[in-house]
């Protein structure tokens, strides 16, 4: 296969992969961020302590995370069909990708939020801040560098999942690698897709690390003491 034949295939596959990963990441962040924060708030000593609810949520997250992605895709076929009307293609792949990424991202969010200094939370509460204020003004801003890193990790994982989804007709670079590189013995095309995936992952990882470091430095050299910043935020 010549480059002129491979180029349109690769361009379409790259677009499909970015489309799948982009929408899946957005859904994972929207669903996983509040879920991860809720795991912290309902835990022992949390602002909304409810150990029964925390245990149930934690078990659901653990079960969802334990399922291999291929099995998850099969298990969600009925749900996927009810939403997209099909079980193959780019749109259909977004459903299991997002469902699999939400608990994954939620646990990363939980870890990031737990790293926030509890003294800042107590300071915000002493200034009259309610739970929503503490979450919005303290927990999320203070854990933002870690949340950026968590999002980067999730995106990289989703790129790998999207390539795996290509083996069952989801489209994207994984589909090209299997359909042409493996089944039609176009070894050159297969290695090109591998190289593209490696470059995309490297660029995303670099951008995410840079953003996280920049936010961390900005927070470390922001000037006012943490309690003064909290007082201003809560006012």
MDAnalysis code that builds the backbone (N, CA, C; Angstrom):
import MDAnalysis as mda
import numpy as np

u = mda.Universe.empty(705, n_residues=235, atom_resindex=np.repeat(np.arange(235), 3), trajectory=True)
u.add_TopologyAttr("name", ["N", "CA", "C"] * 235)
u.add_TopologyAttr("resid", np.arange(1, 236))
u.add_TopologyAttr("resname", ["UNK", "UNK", "UNK", "UNK", "UNK", "UNK", "UNK", "UNK", "UNK", "UNK", "UNK", "UNK", "UNK", "UNK", "UNK", "UNK", "UNK", "UNK", "UNK", "UNK", "UNK", "UNK", "UNK", "UNK", "UNK", "UNK", "UNK", "UNK", "UNK", "UNK", "UNK", "UNK", "UNK", "UNK", "UNK", "UNK", "UNK", "UNK", "UNK", "UNK", "UNK", "UNK", "UNK", "UNK", "UNK", "UNK", "UNK", "UNK", "UNK", "UNK", "UNK", "UNK", "UNK", "UNK", "UNK", "UNK", "UNK", "UNK", "UNK", "UNK", "UNK", "UNK", "UNK", "UNK", "UNK", "UNK", "UNK", "UNK", "UNK", "UNK", "UNK", "UNK", "UNK", "UNK", "UNK", "UNK", "UNK", "UNK", "UNK", "UNK", "UNK", "UNK", "UNK", "UNK", "UNK", "UNK", "UNK", "UNK", "UNK", "UNK", "UNK", "UNK", "UNK", "UNK", "UNK", "UNK", "UNK", "UNK", "UNK", "UNK", "UNK", "UNK", "UNK", "UNK", "UNK", "UNK", "UNK", "UNK", "UNK", "UNK", "UNK", "UNK", "UNK", "UNK", "UNK", "UNK", "UNK", "UNK", "UNK", "UNK", "UNK", "UNK", "UNK", "UNK", "UNK", "UNK", "UNK", "UNK", "UNK", "UNK", "UNK", "UNK", "UNK", "UNK", "UNK", "UNK", "UNK", "UNK", "UNK", "UNK", "UNK", "UNK", "UNK", "UNK", "UNK", "UNK", "UNK", "UNK", "UNK", "UNK", "UNK", "UNK", "UNK", "UNK", "UNK", "UNK", "UNK", "UNK", "UNK", "UNK", "UNK", "UNK", "UNK", "UNK", "UNK", "UNK", "UNK", "UNK", "UNK", "UNK", "UNK", "UNK", "UNK", "UNK", "UNK", "UNK", "UNK", "UNK", "UNK", "UNK", "UNK", "UNK", "UNK", "UNK", "UNK", "UNK", "UNK", "UNK", "UNK", "UNK", "UNK", "UNK", "UNK", "UNK", "UNK", "UNK", "UNK", "UNK", "UNK", "UNK", "UNK", "UNK", "UNK", "UNK", "UNK", "UNK", "UNK", "UNK", "UNK", "UNK", "UNK", "UNK", "UNK", "UNK", "UNK", "UNK", "UNK", "UNK", "UNK", "UNK", "UNK", "UNK", "UNK", "UNK", "UNK", "UNK", "UNK", "UNK", "UNK", "UNK", "UNK", "UNK", "UNK", "UNK", "UNK"])
u.atoms.positions = np.array([
    [0.841, -1.196, 0.000],
    [0.000, 0.000, 0.000],
    [0.875, 1.245, 0.000],
    [0.603, 2.166, -0.908],
    [1.399, 3.383, -1.023],
    [0.955, 4.423, 0.013],
    [1.804, 5.448, 0.192],
    [1.492, 6.502, 1.153],
    [0.215, 7.253, 0.765],
    [0.001, 7.470, -0.530],
    [-1.206, 8.160, -0.975],
    [-2.472, 7.376, -0.625],
    [-2.355, 6.070, -0.517],
    [-3.498, 5.240, -0.116],
    [-3.652, 5.194, 1.404],
    [-2.516, 5.222, 2.084],
    [-2.566, 5.153, 3.542],
    [-2.998, 6.474, 4.174],
    [-2.622, 7.581, 3.569],
    [-2.850, 8.889, 4.192],
    [-4.317, 9.157, 4.531],
    [-5.266, 9.009, 3.589],
    [-6.667, 9.282, 3.964],
    [-7.188, 8.336, 5.048],
    [-6.720, 7.094, 5.037],
    [-7.130, 6.147, 6.070],
    [-6.635, 6.599, 7.449],
    [-5.381, 7.031, 7.499],
    [-4.800, 7.457, 8.766],
    [-5.430, 8.757, 9.256],
    [-5.726, 9.678, 8.339],
    [-6.348, 10.929, 8.738],
    [-7.734, 10.684, 9.343],
    [-8.506, 9.818, 8.680],
    [-9.829, 9.482, 9.195],
    [-9.735, 8.771, 10.541],
    [-8.778, 7.858, 10.650],
    [-8.608, 7.104, 11.895],
    [-8.182, 8.011, 13.047],
    [-7.285, 8.954, 12.764],
    [-6.858, 9.902, 13.808],
    [-8.034, 10.748, 14.276],
    [-8.822, 11.216, 13.332],
    [-9.998, 12.008, 13.681],
    [-10.982, 11.216, 14.528],
    [-11.209, 9.954, 14.141],
    [-12.124, 9.106, 14.904],
    [-11.616, 8.871, 16.321],
    [-10.312, 8.616, 16.449],
    [-9.733, 8.374, 17.771],
    [-9.855, 9.602, 18.659],
    [-9.520, 10.776, 18.128],
    [-9.614, 12.000, 18.911],
    [-11.062, 12.302, 19.292],
    [-11.986, 11.996, 18.388],
    [-13.412, 12.211, 18.661],
    [-13.871, 11.315, 19.806],
    [-13.531, 10.036, 19.735],
    [-13.915, 9.100, 20.790],
    [-13.315, 9.490, 22.134],
    [-12.018, 9.760, 22.119],
    [-11.320, 10.064, 23.366],
    [-11.786, 11.401, 23.939],
    [-12.011, 12.391, 23.077],
    [-12.449, 13.703, 23.543],
    [-13.782, 13.647, 24.272],
    [-14.781, 13.032, 23.637],
    [-16.096, 12.940, 24.263],
    [-16.073, 12.041, 25.500],
    [-15.325, 10.957, 25.437],
    [-15.241, 10.054, 26.585],
    [-14.584, 10.743, 27.774],
    [-13.557, 11.539, 27.517],
    [-12.890, 12.270, 28.593],
    [-13.837, 13.281, 29.221],
    [-14.568, 14.007, 28.382],
    [-15.510, 15.003, 28.897],
    [-16.554, 14.349, 29.806],
    [-17.113, 13.231, 29.353],
    [-18.124, 12.530, 30.160],
    [-17.496, 11.974, 31.432],
    [-16.270, 11.459, 31.325],
    [-15.590, 10.903, 32.497],
    [-15.335, 11.973, 33.542],
    [-14.934, 13.165, 33.115],
    [-14.679, 14.259, 34.055],
    [-15.981, 14.725, 34.697],
    [-17.022, 14.895, 33.894],
    [-18.316, 15.351, 34.416],
    [-18.888, 14.341, 35.408],
    [-18.731, 13.052, 35.113],
    [-19.258, 12.030, 36.010],
    [-18.322, 11.645, 37.139],
    [-17.024, 11.623, 36.859],
    [-16.061, 11.146, 37.842],
    [-15.662, 12.166, 38.884],
    [-15.674, 13.457, 38.527],
    [-15.265, 14.489, 39.488],
    [-16.197, 14.548, 40.691],
    [-17.497, 14.691, 40.517],
    [-18.363, 14.694, 41.704],
    [-18.369, 13.360, 42.447],
    [-18.210, 12.264, 41.708],
    [-18.184, 10.957, 42.354],
    [-16.964, 10.815, 43.252],
    [-15.809, 11.261, 42.758],
    [-14.590, 11.194, 43.561],
    [-14.653, 12.097, 44.777],
    [-15.205, 13.296, 44.610],
    [-15.355, 14.211, 45.745],
    [-16.326, 13.633, 46.764],
    [-17.395, 12.998, 46.277],
    [-18.376, 12.399, 47.177],
    [-17.759, 11.276, 48.000],
    [-16.837, 10.534, 47.411],
    [-16.149, 9.472, 48.156],
    [-15.360, 10.041, 49.325],
    [-14.811, 11.238, 49.151],
    [-14.063, 11.882, 50.233],
    [-15.012, 12.468, 51.268],
    [-16.054, 13.135, 50.815],
    [-16.966, 13.813, 51.731],
    [-17.730, 12.841, 52.622],
    [-18.069, 11.658, 52.086],
    [-18.867, 10.699, 52.866],
    [-18.014, 9.740, 53.687],
    [-16.706, 9.840, 53.573],
    [-15.832, 8.944, 54.322],
    [-15.766, 9.361, 55.791],
    [-15.142, 8.535, 56.600],
    [-15.021, 8.816, 58.028],
    [-14.320, 10.157, 58.237],
    [-14.930, 11.051, 58.982],
    [-14.362, 12.364, 59.231],
    [-14.653, 13.369, 58.139],
    [-15.367, 12.958, 57.111],
    [-15.690, 13.856, 56.011],
    [-16.794, 14.821, 56.365],
    [-16.979, 15.828, 55.521],
    [-17.974, 16.857, 55.785],
    [-19.396, 16.316, 55.696],
    [-19.584, 15.249, 54.931],
    [-20.899, 14.623, 54.809],
    [-20.809, 13.159, 55.228],
    [-20.161, 12.899, 56.318],
    [-19.865, 11.522, 56.720],
    [-21.106, 10.629, 56.680],
    [-20.994, 9.570, 55.900],
    [-22.051, 8.566, 55.783],
    [-21.361, 7.280, 55.346],
    [-20.954, 6.487, 56.306],
    [-20.127, 5.323, 56.010],
    [-20.849, 4.290, 55.162],
    [-22.158, 4.156, 55.353],
    [-22.917, 3.200, 54.545],
    [-22.918, 3.617, 53.081],
    [-23.214, 4.884, 52.829],
    [-23.218, 5.382, 51.450],
    [-21.829, 5.307, 50.845],
    [-20.817, 5.631, 51.641],
    [-19.440, 5.578, 51.152],
    [-19.044, 4.172, 50.741],
    [-19.469, 3.197, 51.545],
    [-19.135, 1.805, 51.237],
    [-19.819, 1.342, 49.966],
    [-21.089, 1.713, 49.794],
    [-21.831, 1.323, 48.587],
    [-21.202, 1.944, 47.355],
    [-20.924, 3.251, 47.422],
    [-20.322, 3.943, 46.280],
    [-18.958, 3.347, 45.959],
    [-18.171, 3.092, 47.003],
    [-16.847, 2.522, 46.800],
    [-16.895, 1.153, 46.150],
    [-17.842, 0.319, 46.565],
    [-17.961, -1.021, 45.990],
    [-18.380, -0.955, 44.522],
    [-19.310, -0.062, 44.210],
    [-19.737, 0.097, 42.813],
    [-18.562, 0.537, 41.943],
    [-17.801, 1.483, 42.438],
    [-16.624, 1.968, 41.700],
    [-15.605, 0.852, 41.521],
    [-15.367, 0.081, 42.577],
    [-14.390, -1.001, 42.499],
    [-14.807, -2.075, 41.502],
    [-16.090, -2.432, 41.510],
    [-16.581, -3.447, 40.574],
    [-16.451, -2.959, 39.144],
    [-16.826, -1.706, 38.904],
    [-16.737, -1.151, 37.552],
    [-15.297, -1.090, 37.074],
    [-14.381, -0.781, 37.984],
    [-12.967, -0.696, 37.609],
    [-12.346, -2.064, 37.354],
    [-12.911, -3.093, 37.977],
    [-12.305, -4.421, 37.877],
    [-12.617, -5.122, 36.563],
    [-13.611, -4.647, 35.825],
    [-13.997, -5.318, 34.584],
    [-13.019, -4.989, 33.459],
    [-12.448, -5.984, 32.795],
    [-11.630, -5.719, 31.610],
    [-12.459, -4.998, 30.560],
    [-11.831, -4.119, 29.795],
    [-12.586, -3.267, 28.881],
    [-13.352, -4.071, 27.831],
    [-12.756, -5.139, 27.320],
    [-13.448, -5.956, 26.310],
    [-14.743, -6.534, 26.892],
    [-14.676, -7.029, 28.130],
    [-15.868, -7.578, 28.773],
    [-16.896, -6.482, 29.008],
    [-16.417, -5.307, 29.395],
    [-17.317, -4.179, 29.621],
    [-18.054, -3.805, 28.341],
    [-17.354, -3.809, 27.219],
    [-17.986, -3.490, 25.941],
    [-19.109, -4.474, 25.628],
    [-18.858, -5.749, 25.855],
    [-19.870, -6.772, 25.591],
    [-21.041, -6.626, 26.553],
    [-20.734, -6.400, 27.829],
    [-21.791, -6.293, 28.838],
    [-22.700, -5.094, 28.595],
    [-22.163, -4.048, 27.981],
    [-22.936, -2.823, 27.767],
    [-23.552, -2.736, 26.375],
    [-23.522, -3.818, 25.613],
    [-24.038, -3.749, 24.252],
    [-25.508, -3.319, 24.199],
    [-26.315, -3.874, 25.090],
    [-27.719, -3.492, 25.112],
    [-27.899, -2.028, 25.460],
    [-27.163, -1.565, 26.468],
    [-27.219, -0.157, 26.881],
    [-26.714, 0.747, 25.759],
    [-25.634, 0.329, 25.116],
    [-25.083, 1.117, 24.015],
    [-26.076, 1.233, 22.869],
    [-26.725, 0.115, 22.519],
    [-27.706, 0.129, 21.431],
    [-28.895, 1.024, 21.757],
    [-29.298, 1.033, 23.029],
    [-30.440, 1.860, 23.418],
    [-30.126, 3.351, 23.312],
    [-28.851, 3.709, 23.424],
    [-28.463, 5.120, 23.364],
    [-28.116, 5.557, 21.947],
    [-27.325, 4.746, 21.248],
    [-26.814, 5.143, 19.938],
    [-27.525, 4.460, 18.776],
    [-28.270, 3.397, 19.074],
    [-28.952, 2.662, 18.016],
    [-28.084, 1.633, 17.326],
    [-26.846, 1.479, 17.777],
    [-25.929, 0.507, 17.189],
    [-24.880, 0.120, 18.221],
    [-24.160, -0.949, 17.944],
    [-23.094, -1.383, 18.850],
    [-21.721, -1.296, 18.192],
    [-21.662, -0.777, 16.960],
    [-20.381, -0.606, 16.283],
    [-20.247, 0.837, 15.828],
    [-19.030, 1.229, 15.560],
    [-18.788, 2.589, 15.107],
    [-18.275, 3.487, 16.214],
    [-17.923, 4.698, 15.831],
    [-17.296, 5.646, 16.754],
    [-18.245, 6.055, 17.871],
    [-19.480, 6.418, 17.508],
    [-20.436, 6.855, 18.532],
    [-20.714, 5.752, 19.545],
    [-20.855, 4.526, 19.069],
    [-21.125, 3.410, 19.974],
    [-19.966, 3.170, 20.928],
    [-18.746, 3.388, 20.472],
    [-17.576, 3.146, 21.322],
    [-17.486, 4.134, 22.471],
    [-18.059, 5.319, 22.289],
    [-17.972, 6.340, 23.334],
    [-18.657, 5.869, 24.611],
    [-19.735, 5.105, 24.480],
    [-20.504, 4.678, 25.652],
    [-19.661, 3.811, 26.595],
    [-19.112, 2.673, 26.150],
    [-18.298, 1.878, 27.080],
    [-17.011, 2.586, 27.493],
    [-16.455, 3.403, 26.619],
    [-15.254, 4.154, 26.983],
    [-15.552, 5.082, 28.158],
    [-16.657, 5.813, 28.069],
    [-17.016, 6.751, 29.130],
    [-17.383, 6.019, 30.418],
    [-18.173, 4.948, 30.289],
    [-18.585, 4.188, 31.470],
    [-17.368, 3.590, 32.179],
    [-16.414, 3.099, 31.413],
    [-15.211, 2.540, 32.006],
    [-14.303, 3.591, 32.618],
    [-14.325, 4.810, 32.053],
    [-13.419, 5.860, 32.519],
    [-13.937, 6.579, 33.758],
    [-15.258, 6.628, 33.951],
    [-15.811, 7.367, 35.091],
    [-15.304, 6.829, 36.430],
    [-15.398, 5.530, 36.720],
    [-14.868, 5.050, 38.011],
    [-13.352, 5.155, 38.097],
    [-12.678, 4.989, 36.965],
    [-11.219, 5.140, 36.932],
    [-10.831, 6.555, 37.341],
    [-11.480, 7.542, 36.746],
    [-11.177, 8.937, 37.056],
    [-11.631, 9.290, 38.471],
    [-12.743, 8.707, 38.912],
    [-13.252, 9.003, 40.258],
    [-12.236, 8.641, 41.329],
    [-11.585, 7.496, 41.191],
    [-10.583, 7.097, 42.179],
    [-9.382, 8.040, 42.148],
    [-9.001, 8.500, 40.969],
    [-7.899, 9.460, 40.868],
    [-8.283, 10.777, 41.529],
    [-9.526, 11.199, 41.330],
    [-10.012, 12.420, 41.966],
    [-9.999, 12.262, 43.481],
    [-10.454, 11.119, 43.960],
    [-10.465, 10.860, 45.405],
    [-9.064, 11.010, 45.989],
    [-8.077, 10.415, 45.321],
    [-6.699, 10.513, 45.804],
    [-6.212, 11.950, 45.798],
    [-6.527, 12.693, 44.732],
    [-6.090, 14.083, 44.619],
    [-6.705, 14.952, 45.707],
    [-7.989, 14.770, 45.968],
    [-8.683, 15.604, 46.953],
    [-8.209, 15.280, 48.370],
    [-7.891, 14.030, 48.638],
    [-7.417, 13.648, 49.973],
    [-6.081, 14.302, 50.301],
    [-5.339, 14.723, 49.284],
    [-4.038, 15.347, 49.510],
    [-4.149, 16.785, 50.006],
    [-5.346, 17.374, 49.919],
    [-5.523, 18.759, 50.358],
    [-5.354, 18.846, 51.877],
    [-4.618, 19.843, 52.320],
    [-4.360, 20.047, 53.754],
    [-5.687, 20.230, 54.493],
    [-5.918, 19.365, 55.475],
    [-7.178, 19.434, 56.235],
    [-7.293, 20.743, 57.008],
    [-6.163, 21.351, 57.293],
    [-6.205, 22.636, 57.992],
    [-6.884, 23.715, 57.173],
    [-6.737, 23.640, 55.846],
    [-7.411, 24.610, 54.986],
    [-8.917, 24.420, 55.029],
    [-9.341, 23.170, 55.098],
    [-10.778, 22.884, 55.205],
    [-11.329, 23.431, 56.514],
    [-10.609, 23.198, 57.599],
    [-11.051, 23.690, 58.902],
    [-11.080, 25.216, 58.923],
    [-10.103, 25.838, 58.259],
    [-10.071, 27.302, 58.206],
    [-11.282, 27.841, 57.465],
    [-11.631, 27.213, 56.369],
    [-12.797, 27.650, 55.599],
    [-14.075, 27.482, 56.402],
    [-14.176, 26.370, 57.139],
    [-15.361, 26.149, 57.969],
    [-15.450, 27.177, 59.096],
    [-14.308, 27.513, 59.698],
    [-14.304, 28.489, 60.787],
    [-14.708, 29.873, 60.306],
    [-14.566, 30.115, 59.009],
    [-14.959, 31.397, 58.425],
    [-16.399, 31.376, 57.925],
    [-17.127, 30.311, 58.254],
    [-18.536, 30.254, 57.890],
    [-18.837, 29.544, 56.586],
    [-17.844, 28.904, 55.987],
    [-18.065, 28.231, 54.713],
    [-18.841, 26.930, 54.891],
    [-19.876, 26.723, 54.061],
    [-20.614, 25.465, 54.096],
    [-19.906, 24.421, 53.233],
    [-20.523, 23.253, 53.103],
    [-19.877, 22.168, 52.359],
    [-19.613, 22.563, 50.917],
    [-20.598, 23.161, 50.255],
    [-20.427, 23.567, 48.857],
    [-19.305, 24.590, 48.721],
    [-19.220, 25.525, 49.678],
    [-18.153, 26.525, 49.636],
    [-16.788, 25.879, 49.801],
    [-16.694, 24.925, 50.721],
    [-15.422, 24.230, 50.943],
    [-14.995, 23.483, 49.681],
    [-15.948, 22.798, 49.035],
    [-15.629, 22.064, 47.813],
    [-15.185, 23.015, 46.720],
    [-15.958, 24.099, 46.534],
    [-15.712, 25.013, 45.406],
    [-14.513, 25.919, 45.626],
    [-14.284, 26.337, 46.868],
    [-13.233, 27.310, 47.142],
    [-11.946, 26.695, 47.674],
    [-12.022, 25.461, 48.179],
    [-10.829, 24.863, 48.788],
    [-10.431, 23.561, 48.098],
    [-11.298, 22.558, 48.154],
    [-10.918, 21.222, 47.693],
    [-10.543, 21.204, 46.215],
    [-11.385, 21.763, 45.366],
    [-11.095, 21.733, 43.923],
    [-9.907, 22.617, 43.568],
    [-9.867, 23.909, 43.995],
    [-8.707, 24.737, 43.639],
    [-7.378, 24.200, 44.162],
    [-7.370, 23.717, 45.413],
    [-6.117, 23.255, 46.001],
    [-5.625, 21.944, 45.387],
    [-6.538, 21.146, 44.866],
    [-6.141, 19.867, 44.263],
    [-6.055, 19.955, 42.739],
    [-6.191, 21.162, 42.181],
    [-6.254, 21.315, 40.723],
    [-5.034, 20.748, 39.989],
    [-3.797, 20.986, 40.448],
    [-2.655, 20.367, 39.749],
    [-2.756, 18.845, 39.677],
    [-3.159, 18.226, 40.782],
    [-3.320, 16.773, 40.785],
    [-4.483, 16.349, 39.903],
    [-5.536, 17.154, 39.862],
    [-6.678, 16.836, 39.001],
    [-6.294, 16.908, 37.531],
    [-5.440, 17.867, 37.183],
    [-4.942, 17.953, 35.803],
    [-4.143, 16.703, 35.461],
    [-3.283, 16.282, 36.378],
    [-2.504, 15.057, 36.152],
    [-3.424, 13.844, 36.045],
    [-4.465, 13.813, 36.844],
    [-5.421, 12.702, 36.792],
    [-6.146, 12.675, 35.453],
    [-6.506, 13.852, 34.954],
    [-7.165, 13.925, 33.650],
    [-6.225, 13.445, 32.549],
    [-4.968, 13.824, 32.644],
    [-3.983, 13.375, 31.663],
    [-3.853, 11.858, 31.675],
    [-3.770, 11.288, 32.862],
    [-3.698, 9.826, 32.993],
    [-4.922, 9.161, 32.385],
    [-6.093, 9.740, 32.605],
    [-7.332, 9.191, 32.060],
    [-7.343, 9.255, 30.538],
    [-6.877, 10.365, 29.975],
    [-6.841, 10.501, 28.516],
    [-5.928, 9.449, 27.901],
    [-4.763, 9.261, 28.505],
    [-3.816, 8.265, 27.993],
    [-4.430, 6.868, 28.059],
    [-5.108, 6.562, 29.166],
    [-5.761, 5.256, 29.288],
    [-6.857, 5.096, 28.240],
    [-7.612, 6.155, 27.987],
    [-8.687, 6.095, 27.006],
    [-8.161, 5.900, 25.589],
    [-7.012, 6.447, 25.297],
    [-6.418, 6.224, 23.976],
    [-6.110, 4.743, 23.794],
    [-5.576, 4.129, 24.843],
    [-5.327, 2.687, 24.777],
    [-6.608, 1.889, 24.656],
    [-7.642, 2.276, 25.405],
    [-8.934, 1.594, 25.303],
    [-9.550, 1.774, 23.922],
    [-9.411, 2.981, 23.348],
    [-9.992, 3.228, 22.028],
    [-9.328, 2.365, 20.969],
    [-8.024, 2.150, 21.111],
    [-7.331, 1.256, 20.179],
    [-7.840, -0.172, 20.342],
    [-8.119, -0.564, 21.590],
    [-8.673, -1.888, 21.842],
    [-10.085, -2.009, 21.265],
    [-10.845, -0.918, 21.373],
    [-12.208, -0.920, 20.833],
    [-12.201, -1.080, 19.311],
    [-11.126, -0.659, 18.677],
    [-11.014, -0.817, 17.230],
    [-11.004, -2.260, 16.773],
    [-10.667, -3.170, 17.678],
    [-10.649, -4.587, 17.311],
    [-12.051, -5.149, 17.103],
    [-13.073, -4.444, 17.599],
    [-14.451, -4.913, 17.417],
    [-15.263, -3.913, 16.600],
    [-14.582, -3.220, 15.695],
    [-15.270, -2.363, 14.733],
    [-15.644, -0.994, 15.218],
    [-14.932, -0.464, 16.199],
    [-15.264, 0.864, 16.716],
    [-14.669, 1.985, 15.876],
    [-13.770, 1.660, 14.967],
    [-13.105, 2.694, 14.197],
    [-11.860, 3.195, 14.899],
    [-11.214, 4.180, 14.304],
    [-10.016, 4.748, 14.898],
    [-8.747, 4.010, 14.501],
    [-7.650, 4.362, 15.154],
    [-6.352, 3.803, 14.799],
    [-6.267, 2.314, 15.113],
    [-6.938, 1.873, 16.167],
    [-6.934, 0.448, 16.479],
    [-7.576, -0.373, 15.378],
    [-8.641, 0.140, 14.807],
    [-9.326, -0.548, 13.719],
    [-8.419, -0.655, 12.490],
    [-7.701, 0.426, 12.191],
    [-6.768, 0.412, 11.055],
    [-5.663, -0.609, 11.281],
    [-5.114, -0.621, 12.490],
    [-4.021, -1.541, 12.789],
    [-4.456, -2.992, 12.644],
    [-5.673, -3.315, 13.081],
    [-6.159, -4.693, 13.004],
    [-6.610, -5.042, 11.593],
    [-7.441, -4.180, 11.002],
    [-8.076, -4.513, 9.724],
    [-7.073, -4.535, 8.575],
    [-6.140, -3.592, 8.597],
    [-5.164, -3.529, 7.505],
    [-3.823, -4.122, 7.916],
    [-3.331, -3.702, 9.091],
    [-2.009, -4.153, 9.492],
    [-1.924, -5.627, 9.795],
    [-2.942, -6.161, 10.473],
    [-2.909, -7.563, 10.882],
    [-3.610, -8.475, 9.878],
    [-4.865, -8.173, 9.554],
    [-5.636, -9.063, 8.700],
    [-5.178, -9.046, 7.247],
    [-4.680, -7.915, 6.772],
    [-4.241, -7.820, 5.376],
    [-2.719, -7.784, 5.250],
    [-2.045, -8.002, 6.372],
    [-0.572, -8.100, 6.383],
    [0.108, -6.825, 5.893],
    [-0.516, -5.665, 6.135],
    [0.110, -4.382, 5.828],
    [0.917, -3.952, 7.054],
    [2.061, -4.599, 7.223],
    [2.866, -4.377, 8.427],
    [3.310, -2.925, 8.556],
    [3.650, -2.304, 7.457],
    [4.100, -0.913, 7.497],
    [3.009, 0.000, 8.057],
    [1.780, -0.204, 7.616],
    [0.673, 0.614, 8.100],
    [0.439, 0.386, 9.592],
    [0.574, -0.849, 10.040],
    [0.391, -1.146, 11.449],
    [1.406, -0.406, 12.305],
    [2.662, -0.405, 11.882],
    [3.688, 0.271, 12.663],
    [3.536, 1.787, 12.604],
    [2.994, 2.299, 11.528],
    [2.730, 3.738, 11.443],
    [1.662, 4.128, 12.465],
    [0.615, 3.300, 12.587],
    [-0.425, 3.604, 13.577],
    [0.136, 3.543, 14.994],
    [1.016, 2.591, 15.238],
    [1.657, 2.501, 16.554],
    [2.468, 3.762, 16.829],
    [3.207, 4.230, 15.820],
    [4.017, 5.441, 15.973],
    [3.143, 6.669, 16.231],
    [2.016, 6.750, 15.516],
    [1.104, 7.877, 15.713],
    [0.552, 7.879, 17.127],
    [0.140, 6.720, 17.604],
    [-0.377, 6.615, 18.976],
    [0.682, 7.028, 19.999],
    [1.924, 6.609, 19.757],
    [3.008, 6.957, 20.676],
    [3.237, 8.468, 20.707],
    [3.193, 9.096, 19.533],
    [3.390, 10.551, 19.454],
    [2.247, 11.284, 20.140],
    [1.012, 10.868, 19.864],
    [-0.152, 11.522, 20.468],
    [-0.097, 11.420, 21.990],
    [0.210, 10.232, 22.498],
    [0.284, 10.038, 23.943],
    [1.399, 10.895, 24.545],
    [2.547, 10.966, 23.868],
    [3.667, 11.761, 24.373],
    [3.313, 13.240, 24.439],
    [2.635, 13.738, 23.410],
    [2.243, 15.152, 23.376],
    [1.248, 15.455, 24.491],
    [0.257, 14.594, 24.659],
    [-0.751, 14.802, 25.707],
    [-0.112, 14.733, 27.091],
    [0.776, 13.777, 27.304],
    [1.441, 13.646, 28.595],
    [2.294, 14.877, 28.897],
    [3.005, 15.362, 27.900],
    [3.843, 16.566, 28.086],
    [2.985, 17.780, 28.422],
    [1.885, 17.955, 27.673],
    [1.010, 19.104, 27.905],
    [0.375, 19.028, 29.296],
    [-0.072, 17.839, 29.686],
    [-0.677, 17.682, 31.003],
    [0.314, 17.921, 32.126],
    [1.519, 17.386, 31.994],
    [2.552, 17.589, 33.017],
    [2.935, 19.064, 33.125],
    [3.036, 19.724, 31.978],
    [3.393, 21.153, 31.969],
    [2.314, 21.987, 32.661],
    [1.057, 21.706, 32.348],
    [-0.043, 22.440, 32.970],
    [-0.074, 22.206, 34.478],
    [0.121, 20.956, 34.907],
    [0.103, 20.643, 36.336],
    [1.249, 21.339, 37.070],
    [2.441, 21.324, 36.472],
    [3.590, 21.993, 37.108],
    [3.369, 23.501, 37.184],
    [2.809, 24.079, 36.144],
    [2.564, 25.522, 36.136],
    [1.585, 25.913, 37.226],
    [0.512, 25.147, 37.379],
    [-0.470, 25.440, 38.419],
    [0.125, 25.246, 39.811],
    [0.969, 24.221, 39.951],
    [1.591, 23.969, 41.247],
    [2.527, 25.112, 41.637],
    [3.321, 25.589, 40.685],
    [4.227, 26.707, 40.968],
    [3.451, 27.975, 41.274],
    [2.371, 28.197, 40.547],
    [1.565, 29.385, 40.774],
    [0.954, 29.358, 42.169],
    [0.515, 28.179, 42.609],
    [-0.056, 28.067, 43.945],
    [0.995, 28.238, 45.027],
    [2.223, 27.743, 44.749],
    [3.284, 27.823, 45.750],
    [3.814, 29.243, 45.918],
    [3.672, 30.071, 44.871],
    [4.210, 31.436, 44.921],
    [3.094, 32.469, 44.776],
    [1.916, 32.147, 45.298],
    [0.767, 33.034, 45.100],
    [0.773, 34.248, 46.021],
    [1.647, 34.254, 47.019],
    [1.778, 35.454, 47.838],
    [1.072, 35.353, 49.173],
    [-0.274, 35.608, 49.220],
    [-0.983, 35.600, 50.509],
    [-0.963, 34.228, 51.158],
    [-1.007, 34.219, 52.457],
    [-1.067, 32.962, 53.207],
    [-2.373, 32.259, 52.888],
    [-2.384, 30.920, 52.989],
    [-3.599, 30.175, 52.653],
    [-4.847, 30.648, 53.369],
    [-4.762, 30.931, 54.678],
    [-5.954, 31.334, 55.410],
    [-6.472, 32.682, 54.945],
    [-5.562, 33.590, 54.560],
    [-5.996, 34.878, 54.039],
    [-6.678, 34.719, 52.714],
    [-6.170, 33.814, 51.884],
    [-6.812, 33.569, 50.590],
    [-8.185, 32.947, 50.795],
    [-8.310, 32.071, 51.774],
    [-9.602, 31.463, 52.067],
    [-10.592, 32.520, 52.566],
    [-10.115, 33.446, 53.410],
    [-10.988, 34.489, 53.914],
    [-11.534, 35.324, 52.781],
    [-10.689, 35.684, 51.854],
    [-11.117, 36.467, 50.687],
    [-12.088, 35.672, 49.836],
    [-11.821, 34.362, 49.667],
    [-12.694, 33.525, 48.825],
    [-14.055, 33.334, 49.459],
    [-14.082, 33.198, 50.765],
    [-15.346, 32.925, 51.443],
    [-16.196, 34.173, 51.614],
    [-15.574, 35.339, 51.479],
    [-16.316, 36.585, 51.698],
    [-17.190, 36.952, 50.522],
])
